[in-house]
Amino acid sequence: MKSFISRNKTAILATVAATGTAIGAYYYYSQLQQQEQRGKKNTTTKDEKKDAKDSQKKTEGAKKSTAPPSPPIYPVSSNGEPDFSNKANFTAEEKDKYALALKDKGNQYFRNKKYDDAIKYYNWALELKEDPVFYSNLSACYVSVGDLKKVVEMSTKALELKPDYSKVLLRRASANEGLGNFADAMFDLSVLSLNGDFNDASIEPMLERNLNKQAMSKLKEKFGDIDTATASPTELSTQPPKERKDKQESLPSVTSMASFFGIFKPELTFANYDESNEADNELVNGLSNLYKRSPESYDKADESFTKAAKLFEEQLDKNNGDEKLKEKLAISLEHTGIFKFLKNDPLGAHEDIKKAIELFPRVNSYIYMALIMADRNDSTEYYNYFDKALKLDSNNSSVYYHRGQMNFILQNYDQAGKDFDKAKELDPENIFPYIQLACLAYRENKFDDCETLFSEAKRKFPEAPEVPNFFAEILTDKNDFDKALKQYDLAIELENKLDGIYVGIAPLVGKATLLTRNPTVENFIEATNLLEKASKLDPRSEQAKIGLAQMKLQQEDIDEAITLFEESADLARTMEEKLQAITFAEAAKVQQRIRSDPVLAKKIQETLAKLREQGLM
């Protein structure tokens, strides 16, 4: 898996550049940029360098000295242990001198791996003087004896006295990771990076690891039966249906629904319709709502198909041999199946569509089953179901179109082109084969052909927002931002003129994303407005929410950003997408914690000011 920071570098950099908001991961990039200019340096901290010098001096002194050890300079009791009975009369100078001697004695025990004795002497030193080094040494002892809770406790006491004690921050981060306190570990690592005492190449892997562990832990809280201990994000996204736990009760965004069903020819009735039959009426209502392209119509269609299937099953139980009922039930189950698939319930989808095919095979049932096979990464069965669909209807445009999409994904470009051409020939009024052929030309590095094909589509479908929307995506990929923005504006204008949803909020999100690539104040304001509008129009769009969350982060509205990231995680369709949204949320929480600390918040502003002076922001 790619580094989280690497995957999201653009968003992170934009986040800070806008208003000075400091997400922890940003510092790794800013520091690395500075290091690249200065050249490589070693990863030793200031504390470590000092410790190394002290150790070297002591070692050299030990080599030169052969005399017996001197008696302790602090008072001792009859048993040889420190005697503090007269502590009230110790001068400040004596306390300092005795404490340092006790610390040195503890160091001797530590070097000889007599950790219990070392702990006693460090604690005696602390009775005379509170010193961050003494607590640091205690924490080191507890590392050696494996008591991570005491490591955290002693490290915390050291940091209360010396907040920028880098060695201790790193030690506490490691202990917290071992205890499963990943968010606390992330905080300490972020502070370390902010302090600049470590080369970020040594810090980034630790932060990355803890961020991933924290996100996976939160994912498990939301979906308790996910095996987050062993599954990587990639594995989560490719789990076969029997293992997938990301089933949802709600449908995806209305933009996604309109896009999916827009490829199919509307089917508004069926054979042997009986208006006196309640089940027939529910099925008609389902089909009618399916193609209304309104925000509420897809939920209504889902409800009607479910009711129709139940009623037809009851009727078929009483009239088992009725072929007309079998066909109607098959149509109902075909649609309940594809709706279950869209809700991330591939097992339920497979069961419904398999039963539909057994009752009465239909072209769309085979297409839907092919999509389920694609979800399982079973390309062989995917093609087999298309073959079955073509046996039923060799002139069905949708079959060729969907098969072309699979060939496109598998980079079988020649065959994909043939399938899209056939789909276009069989249904010249379907806009999608035209668009896919243009996209295919671009994928094959034939931009002139791509532009010509989009022009052809625009002439044939002058009022269709799909053409400028998809062309804008191509132009964005080509880094032709000015033209892309004009195409997104055209798509938005055309979408607003139509009744119903066609490209929905896609051009709003696309334009907002493009604007953030040129991070001016005006662009961020406009991008935020576009994403707020998109989220309002399509509340189930995780894409709009996660984009808006980034904008809120830039405006330092971190609470709102975290809420939006978590909402987008709930809406995301795959575990990998959920994990990414949760990861953003957890990173934002660390940012929130850093900014709530007055000392760190001041340091953030100082760091950002220096970066601006150096032209790195």
C-alpha positions as CSV (number, residue, x, y, z in Angstrom):
1,M,0.0,0.0,0.0
2,K,1.2,3.5,-0.8
3,S,2.1,5.8,2.0
4,F,-1.0,7.7,3.2
5,I,1.0,10.9,3.0
6,S,2.1,10.1,-0.6
7,R,-1.4,9.3,-1.6
8,N,-2.8,12.5,-0.3
9,K,0.1,14.9,-0.7
10,T,-1.8,17.4,-2.9
11,A,-4.7,17.6,-0.5
12,I,-2.4,17.9,2.5
13,L,-0.3,20.6,1.0
14,A,-3.4,22.5,-0.2
15,T,-4.8,22.3,3.3
16,V,-2.0,24.1,4.9
17,A,-1.3,26.6,2.2
18,A,-4.8,28.0,2.3
19,T,-5.0,29.3,5.9
20,G,-2.1,27.9,7.9
21,T,-4.0,24.9,9.2
22,A,-1.5,22.3,10.3
23,I,-2.3,18.7,9.7
24,G,0.5,16.5,11.2
25,A,1.4,14.9,8.0
26,Y,2.1,18.2,6.3
27,Y,5.2,18.8,8.4
28,Y,6.8,15.7,6.9
29,Y,6.6,17.2,3.5
30,S,7.7,20.7,4.5
31,Q,10.6,19.3,6.5
32,L,11.6,17.0,3.7
33,Q,11.6,19.9,1.3
34,Q,14.0,21.8,3.5
35,Q,16.2,18.8,3.9
36,E,16.5,18.3,0.2
37,Q,17.8,21.8,-0.1
38,R,20.2,21.5,2.8
39,G,21.4,18.0,1.8
40,K,21.1,14.8,3.8
41,K,21.8,15.0,7.6
42,N,22.1,12.3,10.1
43,T,19.0,11.4,12.2
44,T,20.6,11.9,15.6
45,T,18.7,14.2,17.9
46,K,20.3,17.0,20.0
47,D,19.6,15.0,23.2
48,E,21.2,11.9,21.7
49,K,24.3,13.8,20.7
50,K,24.7,15.2,24.2
51,D,24.1,11.8,25.8
52,A,26.7,10.3,23.4
53,K,29.3,13.0,24.4
54,D,28.6,12.5,28.1
55,S,28.9,8.7,27.7
56,Q,32.2,9.1,25.8
57,K,33.7,11.3,28.5
58,K,32.7,8.9,31.2
59,T,34.1,6.0,29.2
60,E,37.4,7.8,28.7
61,G,37.5,8.7,32.4
62,A,36.8,5.1,33.3
63,K,39.8,4.0,31.2
64,K,42.1,6.5,32.8
65,S,41.0,5.8,36.4
66,T,42.1,2.6,38.2
67,A,41.5,3.9,41.7
68,P,38.7,2.4,43.9
69,P,35.3,4.1,43.8
70,S,35.0,7.1,46.0
71,P,32.5,7.0,48.9
72,P,29.1,8.6,48.2
73,I,28.9,12.3,48.6
74,Y,25.4,12.1,49.9
75,P,24.5,10.9,53.4
76,V,24.0,7.2,53.8
77,S,22.4,5.1,56.4
78,S,23.9,2.0,58.1
79,N,22.7,-0.2,55.3
80,G,24.5,1.9,52.7
81,E,21.4,3.5,51.2
82,P,20.8,7.2,51.0
83,D,19.8,8.9,54.2
84,F,17.4,11.8,53.8
85,S,16.4,12.1,57.5
86,N,18.0,15.5,57.6
87,K,16.7,16.6,54.2
88,A,15.0,19.7,55.6
89,N,18.4,21.1,56.4
90,F,19.9,20.4,53.0
91,T,20.8,23.5,51.0
92,A,19.6,23.9,47.4
93,E,23.2,23.4,46.3
94,E,23.5,20.2,48.3
95,K,20.2,18.8,46.9
96,D,21.4,19.4,43.4
97,K,24.7,17.8,44.1
98,Y,23.2,14.8,45.9
99,A,20.6,14.3,43.2
100,L,23.1,14.3,40.4
101,A,25.2,11.7,42.3
102,L,22.2,9.5,42.9
103,K,21.4,9.8,39.2
104,D,24.9,8.8,38.3
105,K,24.7,5.8,40.6
106,G,21.4,4.8,38.9
107,N,23.2,5.1,35.5
108,Q,25.8,2.6,36.7
109,Y,23.1,0.1,37.7
110,F,21.4,0.7,34.3
111,R,24.5,0.0,32.4
112,N,24.9,-3.2,34.3
113,K,21.3,-4.1,33.5
114,K,20.3,-4.0,37.2
115,Y,17.2,-2.1,36.4
116,D,15.4,-2.5,39.8
117,D,18.4,-0.9,41.6
118,A,18.6,1.8,38.9
119,I,14.9,2.6,39.4
120,K,15.5,3.0,43.2
121,Y,18.3,5.4,42.7
122,Y,16.5,7.5,40.1
123,N,13.5,7.8,42.5
124,W,15.9,8.8,45.3
125,A,17.3,11.5,43.0
126,L,13.7,12.7,42.4
127,E,13.1,13.0,46.1
128,L,15.7,15.7,46.1
129,K,15.0,17.4,42.8
130,E,12.4,17.1,40.0
131,D,14.4,16.8,36.8
132,P,13.2,15.7,33.4
133,V,16.3,13.6,32.9
134,F,15.6,11.6,36.0
135,Y,12.1,10.8,34.7
136,S,13.5,10.0,31.3
137,N,16.0,7.6,32.8
138,L,13.2,5.9,34.8
139,S,11.2,5.6,31.6
140,A,14.2,3.9,29.9
141,C,14.3,1.4,32.8
142,Y,10.7,0.6,32.4
143,V,11.3,0.0,28.7
144,S,13.9,-2.6,29.6
145,V,11.6,-4.4,32.1
146,G,8.7,-4.3,29.7
147,D,6.3,-2.1,31.7
148,L,4.9,0.1,29.0
149,K,2.3,1.8,31.2
150,K,5.1,3.0,33.5
151,V,7.1,4.1,30.5
152,V,4.2,6.4,29.5
153,E,3.7,7.6,33.1
154,M,7.4,8.5,33.6
155,S,7.7,9.9,30.1
156,T,4.7,12.1,30.7
157,K,6.2,13.5,33.9
158,A,9.5,14.3,32.0
159,L,7.5,16.1,29.3
160,E,5.6,18.1,31.8
161,L,9.0,19.6,32.8
162,K,10.5,19.7,29.3
163,P,7.8,19.6,26.6
164,D,10.3,19.4,23.7
165,Y,12.3,16.5,25.1
166,S,12.5,14.7,21.8
167,K,14.1,11.4,23.0
168,V,11.2,11.1,25.6
169,L,8.5,12.0,23.0
170,L,9.8,9.2,20.8
171,R,10.0,6.7,23.7
172,R,6.4,7.6,24.8
173,A,5.2,7.2,21.2
174,S,6.7,3.8,21.0
175,A,5.2,2.7,24.3
176,N,1.8,4.0,23.3
177,E,2.0,2.1,20.1
178,G,2.8,-1.0,22.1
179,L,-0.2,-0.3,24.3
180,G,-2.5,0.2,21.4
181,N,-2.9,4.0,22.1
182,F,-2.2,4.8,18.5
183,A,-3.8,8.3,18.6
184,D,-1.5,9.3,21.5
185,A,1.5,7.9,19.6
186,M,0.5,9.9,16.5
187,F,0.3,13.1,18.6
188,D,3.9,12.6,20.0
189,L,5.3,11.8,16.5
190,S,3.6,14.9,15.1
191,V,5.1,17.0,17.8
192,L,8.5,15.4,17.1
193,S,8.2,16.4,13.4
194,L,7.1,19.9,14.3
195,N,10.1,20.3,16.6
196,G,12.4,19.3,13.7
197,D,14.8,17.3,15.9
198,F,14.5,14.1,13.8
199,N,14.9,13.4,10.1
200,D,11.4,12.8,8.9
201,A,12.5,9.7,7.0
202,S,12.8,8.1,10.4
203,I,9.5,9.5,11.7
204,E,7.2,9.1,8.8
205,P,7.1,5.3,8.8
206,M,6.1,5.3,12.5
207,L,3.4,7.9,12.0
208,E,2.2,6.0,8.9
209,R,2.0,2.8,10.9
210,N,0.2,4.3,13.8
211,L,-2.2,6.2,11.6
212,N,-3.1,3.0,9.8
213,K,-3.5,1.1,13.0
214,Q,-5.7,3.8,14.5
215,A,-7.9,3.9,11.4
216,M,-8.2,0.2,11.2
217,S,-9.1,0.1,14.9
218,K,-11.9,2.7,14.3
219,L,-13.0,0.7,11.2
220,K,-13.4,-2.3,13.5
221,E,-15.5,-0.3,16.0
222,K,-17.9,0.6,13.2
223,F,-17.9,-2.9,11.6
224,G,-17.1,-5.3,14.5
225,D,-16.8,-8.4,12.4
226,I,-14.1,-7.0,10.1
227,D,-10.8,-8.8,10.6
228,T,-8.7,-5.6,10.7
229,A,-5.8,-7.4,12.4
230,T,-4.8,-9.2,9.2
231,A,-6.5,-7.5,6.3
232,S,-4.7,-4.8,4.4
233,P,-6.8,-2.0,2.8
234,T,-6.3,-3.7,-0.6
235,E,-7.5,-7.0,0.8
236,L,-10.5,-5.3,2.3
237,S,-11.5,-3.9,-1.0
238,T,-11.2,-7.3,-2.8
239,Q,-12.8,-9.6,-0.3
240,P,-15.2,-12.1,-2.0
241,P,-18.9,-11.5,-1.2
242,K,-19.1,-14.2,1.4
243,E,-16.5,-12.3,3.5
244,R,-17.6,-8.7,2.8
245,K,-19.1,-6.9,5.7
246,D,-19.7,-3.6,4.2
247,K,-23.3,-4.2,3.3
248,Q,-25.5,-1.1,3.8
249,E,-29.2,-0.5,4.1
250,S,-29.1,2.7,2.0
251,L,-28.6,3.1,-1.7
252,P,-25.6,5.0,-3.1
253,S,-25.9,8.7,-4.1
254,V,-28.6,9.6,-6.6
255,T,-25.9,10.7,-9.0
256,S,-24.5,7.2,-9.0
257,M,-28.0,5.7,-9.4
258,A,-28.9,7.9,-12.3
259,S,-25.6,7.2,-14.0
260,F,-26.0,3.4,-13.5
261,F,-29.6,3.0,-14.8
262,G,-29.1,5.7,-17.4
263,I,-27.3,3.2,-19.5
264,F,-30.4,0.9,-19.8
265,K,-33.4,1.4,-22.0
266,P,-36.4,2.3,-19.8
267,E,-38.8,-0.6,-19.3
268,L,-42.0,0.9,-18.1
269,T,-44.4,-2.1,-18.4
270,F,-44.3,-5.8,-18.9
271,A,-46.4,-8.6,-20.5
272,N,-49.7,-9.6,-19.0
273,Y,-50.0,-6.5,-16.8
274,D,-53.2,-6.7,-14.6
275,E,-54.1,-3.4,-13.1
276,S,-56.4,-5.1,-10.6
277,N,-53.4,-7.1,-9.2
278,E,-51.6,-5.3,-6.3
279,A,-48.4,-7.0,-7.1
280,D,-48.6,-5.9,-10.7
281,N,-49.2,-2.3,-9.6
282,E,-46.2,-2.4,-7.3
283,L,-44.0,-3.7,-10.1
284,V,-45.2,-0.9,-12.4
285,N,-44.6,1.7,-9.7
286,G,-41.1,0.3,-9.3
287,L,-40.3,0.5,-13.0
288,S,-41.8,4.0,-13.3
289,N,-39.8,5.4,-10.4
290,L,-36.6,3.7,-11.6
291,Y,-36.5,6.0,-14.6
292,K,-37.9,9.2,-13.2
293,R,-34.4,10.4,-12.3
294,S,-35.5,12.3,-9.2
295,P,-33.8,12.3,-5.7
296,E,-36.5,10.3,-4.1
297,S,-37.5,8.0,-7.0
298,Y,-34.9,5.4,-6.4
299,D,-35.8,4.7,-2.8
300,K,-39.5,4.4,-3.9
301,A,-38.5,2.0,-6.7
302,D,-36.6,-0.1,-4.2
303,E,-39.6,-0.3,-1.9
304,S,-42.0,-1.2,-4.7
305,F,-39.8,-3.9,-6.2
306,T,-39.4,-5.5,-2.7
307,K,-43.2,-5.4,-2.1
308,A,-43.9,-6.8,-5.6
309,A,-41.5,-9.7,-5.2
310,K,-43.1,-10.7,-1.9
311,L,-46.6,-10.5,-3.3
312,F,-45.7,-12.5,-6.4
313,E,-44.0,-15.2,-4.3
314,E,-47.2,-15.5,-2.3
315,Q,-49.3,-15.8,-5.4
316,L,-46.9,-18.3,-7.0
317,D,-47.1,-20.5,-3.9
318,K,-50.8,-20.8,-4.6
319,N,-50.4,-21.2,-8.4
320,N,-47.1,-23.0,-8.8
321,G,-47.4,-23.6,-12.5
322,D,-48.4,-20.2,-13.6
323,E,-45.8,-19.1,-16.1
324,K,-47.1,-15.5,-16.2
325,L,-46.5,-15.2,-12.5
326,K,-43.0,-16.7,-12.9
327,E,-42.1,-14.0,-15.4
328,K,-43.4,-11.2,-13.2
329,L,-41.6,-12.5,-10.1
330,A,-38.4,-12.9,-12.2
331,I,-38.6,-9.2,-13.2
332,S,-39.2,-8.2,-9.5
333,L,-36.3,-10.3,-8.2
334,E,-34.0,-9.1,-11.0
335,H,-34.6,-5.6,-9.7
336,T,-34.4,-6.4,-6.0
337,G,-31.2,-8.2,-6.8
338,I,-29.5,-5.3,-8.5
339,F,-30.7,-2.9,-5.7
340,K,-29.1,-5.2,-3.2
341,F,-25.9,-5.2,-5.2
342,L,-25.9,-1.4,-5.2
343,K,-26.3,-1.5,-1.4
344,N,-23.2,-3.7,-1.2
345,D,-25.1,-6.9,-0.5
346,P,-23.6,-9.1,-3.3
347,L,-24.7,-12.4,-1.6
348,G,-28.3,-11.2,-1.5
349,A,-28.0,-9.9,-5.0
350,H,-26.7,-13.2,-6.3
351,E,-29.5,-15.2,-4.7
352,D,-32.3,-13.0,-6.1
353,I,-30.9,-12.7,-9.6
354,K,-30.0,-16.4,-9.7
355,K,-33.6,-17.2,-8.8
356,A,-34.9,-14.7,-11.4
357,I,-32.9,-16.5,-14.1
358,E,-34.2,-19.9,-13.0
359,L,-37.8,-18.6,-13.2
360,F,-37.6,-16.7,-16.4
361,P,-34.2,-15.7,-18.0
362,R,-33.9,-12.1,-19.2
363,V,-31.1,-10.1,-20.8
364,N,-30.8,-7.7,-17.9
365,S,-30.7,-10.5,-15.4
366,Y,-27.6,-11.9,-17.2
367,I,-26.0,-8.4,-17.3
368,Y,-26.6,-7.9,-13.6
369,M,-25.2,-11.3,-12.8
370,A,-22.2,-10.5,-14.9
371,L,-21.6,-7.4,-12.8
372,I,-21.7,-9.5,-9.7
373,M,-19.1,-11.8,-11.2
374,A,-17.0,-8.7,-11.9
375,D,-17.3,-7.7,-8.3
376,R,-15.9,-11.1,-7.4
377,N,-13.0,-10.6,-9.9
378,D,-14.2,-13.5,-11.9
379,S,-13.8,-12.3,-15.5
380,T,-14.4,-15.7,-17.0
381,E,-17.9,-16.0,-15.5
382,Y,-18.4,-12.3,-16.4
383,Y,-18.0,-13.1,-20.1
384,N,-20.1,-16.3,-19.8
385,Y,-23.1,-14.4,-18.7
386,F,-22.7,-11.9,-21.5
387,D,-22.7,-14.8,-23.9
388,K,-25.9,-16.1,-22.4
389,A,-27.5,-12.6,-22.7
390,L,-26.5,-12.4,-26.4
391,K,-28.2,-15.8,-27.0
392,L,-31.4,-14.3,-25.8
393,D,-31.0,-11.1,-27.8
394,S,-28.0,-10.7,-30.1
395,N,-29.1,-7.1,-30.8
396,N,-29.2,-5.8,-27.3
397,S,-27.1,-2.6,-27.0
398,S,-26.6,-2.8,-23.3
399,V,-24.9,-6.2,-23.5
400,Y,-22.3,-4.9,-25.8
401,Y,-21.8,-1.7,-23.8
402,H,-21.2,-3.5,-20.5
403,R,-19.0,-6.1,-22.1
404,G,-17.1,-3.2,-23.6
405,Q,-16.6,-1.6,-20.2
406,M,-15.1,-4.9,-18.9
407,N,-12.7,-5.0,-21.9
408,F,-11.8,-1.4,-21.3
409,I,-10.9,-2.2,-17.6
410,L,-8.9,-5.2,-18.6
411,Q,-7.1,-3.1,-21.3
412,N,-8.5,-5.2,-24.1
413,Y,-8.9,-2.0,-26.1
414,D,-9.5,-3.4,-29.6
415,Q,-12.3,-5.6,-28.3
416,A,-13.7,-2.7,-26.2
417,G,-13.8,-0.5,-29.2
418,K,-15.7,-3.1,-31.2
419,D,-18.2,-3.6,-28.4
420,F,-18.8,0.2,-28.0
421,D,-19.2,0.6,-31.8
422,K,-21.7,-2.2,-31.8
423,A,-23.6,-0.7,-28.9
424,K,-23.6,2.6,-30.7
425,E,-24.9,1.0,-33.9
426,L,-27.7,-0.9,-32.2
427,D,-28.8,2.1,-30.1
428,P,-27.7,5.4,-31.8
429,E,-29.7,7.4,-29.2
430,N,-27.8,6.1,-26.2
431,I,-25.1,8.7,-25.4
432,F,-22.8,6.5,-23.4
433,P,-21.1,4.4,-26.2
434,Y,-20.1,7.8,-27.9
435,I,-18.5,8.9,-24.6
436,Q,-16.8,5.7,-24.0
437,L,-15.3,5.6,-27.5
438,A,-13.9,9.1,-26.9
439,C,-12.5,8.0,-23.5
440,L,-11.0,4.9,-25.2
441,A,-9.2,7.1,-27.8
442,Y,-7.7,9.2,-25.0
443,R,-6.6,6.0,-23.2
444,E,-4.8,5.0,-26.3
445,N,-3.0,8.4,-26.5
446,K,-5.1,9.6,-29.5
447,F,-6.2,12.9,-28.1
448,D,-7.1,14.3,-31.5
449,D,-9.5,11.4,-32.1
450,C,-10.8,11.8,-28.6
451,E,-11.6,15.4,-29.2
452,T,-13.2,14.6,-32.5
453,L,-15.4,11.9,-30.9
454,F,-16.5,14.3,-28.1
455,S,-17.4,16.9,-30.8
456,E,-19.5,14.3,-32.6
457,A,-21.3,13.4,-29.4
458,K,-21.9,17.1,-28.7
459,R,-23.4,17.6,-32.2
460,K,-25.7,14.7,-31.7
461,F,-26.6,15.4,-28.1
462,P,-26.2,19.2,-27.8
463,E,-28.3,19.5,-24.6
464,A,-26.7,16.5,-22.8
465,P,-24.5,17.4,-19.8
466,E,-22.7,14.1,-19.9
467,V,-20.6,15.2,-22.9
468,P,-19.0,18.3,-21.4
469,N,-18.7,16.6,-18.0
470,F,-16.7,13.7,-19.2
471,F,-14.7,15.8,-21.6
472,A,-13.8,18.0,-18.6
473,E,-12.4,15.0,-16.8
474,I,-10.2,14.2,-19.8
475,L,-9.0,17.8,-20.0
476,T,-8.3,17.8,-16.3
477,D,-6.2,14.7,-16.7
478,K,-4.4,16.4,-19.5
479,N,-3.7,19.4,-17.2
480,D,-5.7,21.8,-19.5
481,F,-7.4,23.4,-16.6
482,D,-8.9,26.5,-18.2
483,K,-10.7,24.4,-20.8
484,A,-11.8,21.9,-18.2
485,L,-13.4,24.6,-16.1
486,K,-15.3,25.9,-19.1
487,Q,-16.6,22.3,-19.8
488,Y,-17.6,21.8,-16.2
489,D,-19.5,25.1,-16.3
490,L,-21.3,24.0,-19.4
491,A,-22.2,20.7,-17.8
492,I,-23.6,22.5,-14.8
493,E,-25.6,24.8,-17.0
494,L,-27.0,21.9,-19.1
495,E,-27.8,19.8,-16.0
496,N,-29.8,22.7,-14.5
497,K,-31.9,23.0,-17.6
498,L,-33.1,19.4,-17.5
499,D,-35.9,17.8,-15.5
500,G,-34.3,15.0,-13.5
501,I,-30.8,13.8,-12.7
502,Y,-28.3,13.0,-15.5
503,V,-24.8,13.8,-14.3
504,G,-26.1,15.1,-11.1
505,I,-23.5,16.7,-8.8
506,A,-20.6,15.3,-10.8
507,P,-19.6,18.6,-12.5
508,L,-19.9,20.5,-9.2
509,V,-17.5,18.1,-7.5
510,G,-15.2,18.0,-10.5
511,K,-15.0,21.7,-10.8
512,A,-14.4,22.1,-7.0
513,T,-11.6,19.6,-7.1
514,L,-10.0,21.3,-10.0
515,L,-10.2,24.7,-8.3
516,T,-8.3,23.4,-5.3
517,R,-5.4,22.6,-7.6
518,N,-4.8,26.3,-7.9
519,P,-5.0,27.2,-4.2
520,T,-6.0,30.9,-4.2
521,V,-8.4,32.3,-1.6
522,E,-11.0,32.9,-4.3
523,N,-10.8,29.4,-5.6
524,F,-11.1,27.8,-2.1
525,I,-14.2,29.9,-1.4
526,E,-15.8,28.9,-4.7
527,A,-14.8,25.2,-4.2
528,T,-16.4,25.2,-0.8
529,N,-19.6,26.7,-2.1
530,L,-19.8,24.1,-4.9
531,L,-19.2,21.2,-2.5
532,E,-21.8,22.6,0.0
533,K,-24.3,22.8,-2.8
534,A,-23.4,19.3,-4.0
535,S,-23.8,17.8,-0.5
536,K,-27.2,19.5,-0.2
537,L,-28.4,18.2,-3.5
538,D,-27.0,14.7,-3.0
539,P,-26.7,14.0,0.7
540,R,-25.6,10.4,0.1
541,S,-22.5,11.4,-1.9
542,E,-19.4,10.5,0.0
543,Q,-17.4,12.2,-2.7
544,A,-19.0,15.5,-2.0
545,K,-18.7,15.1,1.7
546,I,-15.1,14.1,1.8
547,G,-14.2,17.1,-0.5
548,L,-16.2,19.4,1.7
549,A,-14.4,18.0,4.7
550,Q,-11.1,19.0,3.2
551,M,-12.4,22.5,2.6
552,K,-13.6,22.8,6.2
553,L,-10.2,21.7,7.4
554,Q,-8.6,24.5,5.4
555,Q,-11.0,26.9,7.1
556,E,-9.9,25.6,10.5
557,D,-13.4,24.2,11.1
558,I,-11.9,21.0,12.3
559,D,-14.9,19.7,14.2
560,E,-17.1,20.0,11.1
561,A,-14.3,18.4,9.0
562,I,-14.1,15.4,11.3
563,T,-17.9,15.0,11.2
564,L,-17.9,15.1,7.4
565,F,-15.0,12.6,7.1
566,E,-16.9,10.2,9.4
567,E,-20.1,10.6,7.5
568,S,-18.3,9.9,4.2
569,A,-16.9,6.8,5.8
570,D,-20.5,5.6,6.6
571,L,-21.5,6.3,3.0
572,A,-18.5,4.8,1.2
573,R,-19.3,1.7,-0.7
574,T,-16.1,-0.3,-0.1
575,M,-14.0,-1.0,2.9
576,E,-11.0,0.6,1.3
577,E,-12.9,3.8,0.7
578,K,-14.3,3.7,4.3
579,L,-10.8,3.2,5.6
580,Q,-9.5,6.2,3.7
581,A,-12.2,8.5,5.0
582,I,-11.6,7.3,8.6
583,T,-7.9,7.8,8.1
584,F,-8.6,11.4,7.1
585,A,-10.8,11.8,10.2
586,E,-8.1,10.4,12.6
587,A,-5.4,12.6,11.1
588,A,-7.7,15.6,11.6
589,K,-8.2,14.7,15.2
590,V,-4.5,14.8,15.8
591,Q,-4.4,18.2,14.1
592,Q,-7.2,19.3,16.4
593,R,-5.3,18.1,19.4
594,I,-2.1,19.8,18.3
595,R,-3.8,23.1,17.7
596,S,-5.6,23.0,21.1
597,D,-2.2,23.1,22.8
598,P,-1.1,26.8,23.1
599,V,2.6,26.1,22.9
600,L,2.3,23.9,19.9
601,A,-0.1,26.2,18.2
602,K,2.4,29.0,18.5
603,K,5.2,26.8,17.2
604,I,3.0,25.9,14.2
605,Q,2.6,29.5,13.3
606,E,6.3,30.2,13.7
607,T,7.1,27.2,11.5
608,L,4.7,28.2,8.8
609,A,6.0,31.8,8.8
610,K,9.6,30.4,8.3
611,L,8.3,28.3,5.4
612,R,6.7,31.3,3.8
613,E,9.9,33.2,4.1
614,Q,11.8,30.4,2.4
615,G,9.3,30.3,-0.4
616,L,8.2,26.7,0.5
617,M,4.5,27.7,0.8
